[in-house]
Amino acid sequence: MSFILNSKTLFIISLITLSGCSNTSSQVANMVKESIIGPPDSVISARKIESSPYASIYVRVNKSSQAYVLLAFAEASQTIPATPFSKKNAELKWVSSDAAMLVTRNGRLLKTVNLFDGNLVTLSSEQIDPISLGLHLTSTPMQWQSTIDWQPGYHFSYKQQSTFTFIADETVIINESPVILKRYDEHVFIPKLGIEYNNQFWIDATSGMVFKSNQKIAPNLPYIDITLLKPYTFEDIK
């Protein structure tokens, strides 16, 4: 998955295709104009991140170069109920220059499109994700069951069992500043395959917001590291 802007035209076309009637071409063009997508291992100054009108993240797939990525779209979920952590549980869509896409909700990776090694097709559950409830709250259950689909191959409807564990308070550098965050590990087990692995989440002790995560895209696929630089304002979702 490349996050380097090889062609502004390709980027604009991919965004217009995804946006339908919800965004005008001029708005998309402005987003491209405002984008600061640099060379491998991009490091954007805190001042530029703050001055940008768009939510942003750093992304690294396995040991690839770090890339700076802007939010393309935010859609309020019509199926997930409101939670204390996020009133609208927005699905955030982060799109790269080559039309690859990440979809997240409250820091949880839900879907990927056009990644080189393979893609997470769907991650779903009849239970509310503990991350959406807020891992920092004593009332949040530390057990969760979900269903995952991924490609390549026809891997559909695999049941997962997750157990969350608080590890420690850790210092993470975000926007050039050290921030103390609570690290939680998610141990994921897929009984049918006998596969298990760990995801990591670093959250704010007060809000429960995920500022950094290292999540496996799917079994036998790479990890993806996501660092939140500028959060999206959920109240702005229409």
N, C-alpha and C positions, 0 to 999 in steps of 0.2 A: 504494500500500500504506500503510495507516494503522496506526501503532503506538500511537495514543492510545486509552485505555480509555474508549470511548463508552458501553459497557454491560457491567457485570460479568456479567450473566446470559448474554449472547452469548459472552463469553470462556469462562465455565464450560462452556457447552454444547459449544463447539468443542473444548475440551480433552477433555471426556468422550468425545466422538465419536471422537477420534483415539486415545485411550488404551485403549479396549476394557476388558479386565479387569485391566490391569496397574496401574491407579491407581484409588483410590477417590475418590468425589465429595468426601469431606472433605479429602483431600490436595490436590485441585485447588482447593477453596475456600480452603484455607490459603495456596496459592500466590497466589491473587488478593488475599487479605488482605495478604500480604507485599509485593505488587508496588508499586513506586513509579514509576508511569508518568505523567510530567508533561506539561506543555504543550510546544509546538514548541520545538526546540533545548533539550531537557532536559539538564541537567547535574546529575548525582547526586554527592553528596559521597563521597569515598573511604571515609569512616567508614561511611556507610550501605551502600555496596557490599560492604564487608568483612563487615559484620554480617549481611547477608542470607544465608540458607542456600542460595540458588540461584545457579548460574552465570549470568553476564549479559554482554551486549554493547551497544555503541552501534551503531546502524544509520542509514545515510543513503543514499537512492536518488537518484542524480544530485545535484541541488542542493536537494533537499527538506530539511525540518527533521530534525535529529538526534533519534533516539528511543532510549529505554532499554528493552531487551527482555530478558526472562528465558527461561531454558531450560525447555521444557515436558517433553521426553522425551529419553532417551539409549538407544540400542539398539546392542548389540555386533554388529558385522558377522559374518555367518555365512559369507561368501564371500571376504572379503579376508584374506590371511594376516597373521600377526603381523609387525611390523617393529620395529627397535630404537627407533623414536621413540614408537610407541604400541602397547602389547601387544594391545589389543582393537580398535583402529580404530573407535571408536564413531561412529555417525551421530547427530549432535545436531540436534534439531528445535526451532526457535525459532518460537513461534506468537504472532500479534498478536490484538488484540481483534476484528478483523473476519474472523478465520479464515484470514488469509494466513499462509504458513509459509515459512521458510528451512530447508534441510537442509544441514549442513556435515559434513565429516570432516577432522580435523586442519587446519582453517582453509580447506579447499577447499569452495567452493560446489558442491553436487551437484544441487540441485533447488529450485525455488520453486513455490509454489501461491498462486493468487488475487492475483497482482500486477496492477496496473492496466494496464501497458503490454504485458505478455506474460510468459511463463514458461519457465524452463529445465525441461524435462520429465525429461531424463536426461543425465548425464555419466558415461560408463563407459570402461573400458580393460582390456585383458588384461595390461597392464604395471602395476607398482606406481607410484603417483604419486610423483615425486621429493620432493614436499612431505611425504608420509608417511614417506619414508626419512630426511628431514632434509637440507635444502639446504645446511646448514653443513658437512656431512661431505664430505671429498675423494672418498670412494668412491661418492657419489651421482651417477648419470648426469644430465647436463644436457639430455638430449633425451627427449621423451615423446610418445607417440601416443595419442589418445583419440577417442571417438565422441560426438557431441552431438545431442540432439533438442530442439526448442523450438517454442513456439507464440506468437502466432497463426500460422495456416497449417499446412501439413503438412510440416514440416522434420524429417526423420528420417534417422538413420544417416549424418550428415555426418562425414567423417574430419577430424581436426585434428592439426596438427603443432606441438609446443611446444618452444621453446628457452629455457632459463633462463640469466640472466646476473646476476652480482653487480654491483651499482651502487656502493654506498658504505655506510659506517656513518653512520646518521642518528639524530638525537635526536627522539623522539616523546613527547608528553605523554600519559601514561596514569594515570588515577586521581590527577590533580593533581601528578604527579611526572614529571620528565624521565627517559626511559629510552633508552639507546643500543641500537639494533637494527640488524641487517644487512638492507639492502634488496636484494631480488632482483626483477628484471623477468622476466616470462614473455611471450615473443613468440609469439602464436598465429596460425597460418596455416591457412586452409581452402582447399585447392587447387581443389575443385570450384566454389567461388564466387569465388575470387580475393580473398577478404576476409582482412585481417590486422588485429590489434590487440594491445595490451599490457595485461597484468595486473600489479599490483604486490603484493609480499608483504614485510612487515617481520617478521623472525624473531629470536628470542633466540639469541645466539651460542653458548650452551652446550647448550641443550636442543633447539633447532631449532623450538620452538613458534612458531606464527604469532600475533602479537599485534595485527597490523593488516593489512588487505588492501584493495585496490581492484580488484574483479573485474567484468568485463563479464558480465551475466547470460546473454547469448547474442548472436550477430551481430544487428545492427540494434536491439538492446534496450539500455536504460541500463546504466550502471555502478552497482554497489552497494558502499558503503564500510562495512567492518565493523571495529570495534575491540573486542578482547577485554578485558573489565574484570575478571571473576572466572572463572578456568578451571574446567572440570568435572573432578572427580576420577575418572579412568578406572577405577581399581581398584574403584570402588563399583558398577560395572555388573554386573548379575546375568545 
